[in-house]
Amino acid sequence: MAIEVFNRYENKYLMDTKGFYHLCNRLMDYMELDAYNKNDRFYSISNLYYDNEHHTLIRNSLSKPKYREKLRVRAYGVPEENAKVYLELKKKVFGLVNKRRTALKLQEAYEFVRTGQAPSFREGMNRQVIQEIEYFLSRYELQPMVYLAYDRIAMFCKGNRDLRITFDTNIRSRRYDLRLEAGDYGEQLMEKGQWLMEVKAEKTIPVWLSKLLSELQMYRTSFSKYGNEYKKSIRHAHADANSNEKPMERELSIL
């Protein structure tokens, strides 16, 4: 059974393709590729993030409070209509990431979020997680807000599965056709050739990794895929609004 409850710290790093290959080659002395990355192939992850009409969840997250939360449906690749997906509730408390998820059929996940009513329990679901998501949904009126997908290479530390490192690239998003089964396409979120690395550990990272990152001059950064997509979409919305103003209105707004 897939792991359904995660408690860990996550540190993020941005790098170009040259930095990715250099670091990845060094990491293979200590790490092994995820089973889904056999033959050095990527696997794709697609997500549908939910929020209310006021964007409360993401706006709160961007203000960096001590507690923040998000809800998403996650699939691997483009799911069929009855495919298994994961409904995930992700929280961050004082820097500790807590992720709770349960497996559902795609349409079940959609209906659960739309109505707030949990599907009938069956084997393979996590009853406790479903109850927590049901309570979360009672507090917000949510709707699908953004599609986010990316290609991933993941690896685990040899002999210590608690340490996981992922590399994501080709991050794409859209705010239309908000169904996971609609297809894997969207606008690029980062510049071509950029990579986002996430180091995920239940405790502190090992000394060898700390030394390696320092040697390669790689430093932690703050990067939220949904957060950056939201900021980018807001900029575009403002640009479109300004372009639709009459010339005199634009002059007055500058004064």
N, C-alpha and C positions, 0 to 999 in steps of 0.2 A: 504493500500500500504506500502511496506517495506520502511524504511528510506533509502534515496539514497545519502544524503550529510551529512558528519560528520565533525565536527571541535572540537577537544578535545586534551587533554594532556594524554599521556600514560606512565605509570611507570611500570617497569617490575621487577619481583622478582623470584629467583630460590629456590626450596625447595625439600625435599625428601617427601616420602609418609606420614611419621609420621607428619611432619610439615603441609602437606596439610590437613590431617584430623583434626588436632588440630585447625588450622586457620578456616577451613570451618565450623566447628561446632560453633565456636565463632561468625562467620559472620552471621549465620542464625538468630541471635537476631536482626539484622538490615536489612538483605537482604532477597530476595525471589528468588527461582530458576526460570530460564527462562522456558517458556512453553515447549520447546523442551527437557528439562531435567526432565520431570515429572517421578515420580517413581525412582528418583535418577539415571536415565540412561544417559549415554553419548550420544552426537550426534557427528558425524564425519564431518569434513570440508576438502575438497580437493581443491587444488590450482594448477594452471599451471602458472608459472612465465615466463615472456618474457624478453629477453635481446638481444643485438646484438652480433656478433661473437667475439668482443673484450671484452665482459662482462662490457661494459661501465657503465651501470646503477648500478650494484651491487658494482663495484669497486669504483665508486664515492660515493655511500652510505657508504661504509666501511671507507672512508676517513673522514667521519663525517663533511661535509660542512654545512653551514647554511641552504642550500636548497638541498633537494634530492627527488627523485621520482622513483616509480615503477609501473609496469603494470602487472595485473594478471587476469586470469579467475577463478572464484570461484564457487564451487558447494557444495551442502550439500549431503554427501554420494557419491555414484557412479552414475552419471547421465546416462540416456538413451540418444540416439543420438539426439532426439528432445526435451530434457528436458530444463527447464528454468535454466539459470545460470546467474551469474553477472560478467560483465566486469568492473573491478575496476581500477581506477587511484588513487594511493596513494602518497601524497606529505607530506613532513615534512619541516616546515619553522620555524626556531628559536624555535624548540622544540614543536611547535603546529602541530598536525597531521591533515591533511585535506584529507578525503577520499570521492571520488565521484564515484558512480557506477550506472549502468543501467542494467535492466533485458533484456536478449536476449536469443534466442534459442542457444543451444550449437554450432551447425554448423555455425550460424550467427556470433557468437563471433570469431570462428576460422577464418572465411573468412574476417571479419572486420580487424583483426590484420594482416592477410596475405597480403591483398590487399591495406589496408589503406582507402578503400571505405566503407562508412557507409551503413548499410542496410536500406531498405525503412522504413520510420517511420510508426509506428502503435501505437495504444493505449497500454500503459504499459511501453513504452520506455521513457527515459528522454532526451528530445531533446537537452537541454543545455549540459548535460554530454556527449552525443554522439559527439557534436561539439568540446568539449574540448579534447576528446580522439582522434578524427580525426586530430586535430592540433598536438597533441603529436606524433601520428604515422607518420606524415609528417616529423618529425625531426629525426627519427631513422629507420633503417632497422632491424626489430625485428624478432626473431624466438623463438619458445618454447625452454626453457632452462632447467627447472627443475620442477618436480612434487613434491609437498609437501602436506602431509595430517597429521591430528592429531585428537585425541578425545578430546572433550571439555565439560566442565561444566561451565555454565554461570549463573550469578545472577545480579539482579537489586536491588538498594536501595529502601526500602519501602517508598513510598511517594516522591521519587526523582529519576525518570528514567534517569536523566542525569549522574548518577553514575553507572557504570557497571564494574563488576569484572569477569574475565574469568580465568579458569584453563585449561591448555593444557598438555596432556601427550601422550605417544606413538607416538612421532613425527617421521614420516618416509618419505623418499625421494628417488627419482630415477632420473637418467639422460638418460633414455631409455624408450620406449613405452610412449612417451610424448603426451598422450591423456587421458583426464579425464575418458572417458568411458572404458579405457583399464583395469581398475580394481584398487583396493585399496591395494597396496603393495609397499614395498621399504625397504631400509636399515634404521636402527634406527639412529637418529641424536643425542640423548642424552642417558646417562646411564639408565638402567632399574630402575624404581622407582622415576625418577626425574619429577618434575612438573614445568611448567612455568606459573606464575600468572601475569596477566596484569590488572592494575587498570586504568580505562578510565573515565575521568571526563572533563566536559567543563571548569570548574574552578578549584580551589584548592580542595583537598580532605577534607572531614569533620574531625573535631578534634578527634572524637571517633575512626576513622580509623587510624589516625596518631598515636594515643596513643596505639592502639592495635598492630600495626606493630612494634612500638618501644618496647613494652612489650615482644613481641615474638622474638625480635632481628632479624627482617627481614629487609633487606636493599636493596635499589634499585640497579639494575645492568643493564648493556647494553647487550641485547641479541636480535639478529635478526635471525629469522629462516632461511631465504634465505641467509643472510650473513654468518651464521655459516656453512650452507651446502656448500656454495661456498668455504670457507676456508678449509673445510674438503676434498672436492673434489680436490682442488689444492694440498693438502698434498699427497693424494693418487696418483695423477698424477705424482708428483715428485718422489714418492717412486717407482712407476712402471718404470719410465724413468731410475732411478738409477739401478734398478735390471736388466735392459736390456743392461746396459753398459758392455763392456768387462772388465776383471779384471784390465788390465793395465790402461784403461781409468778411472776406479774408483780411482786408486792410484794417477793418475795425477790430478784428480779433487780435491783431498785432499791437495795436496802440495801447 
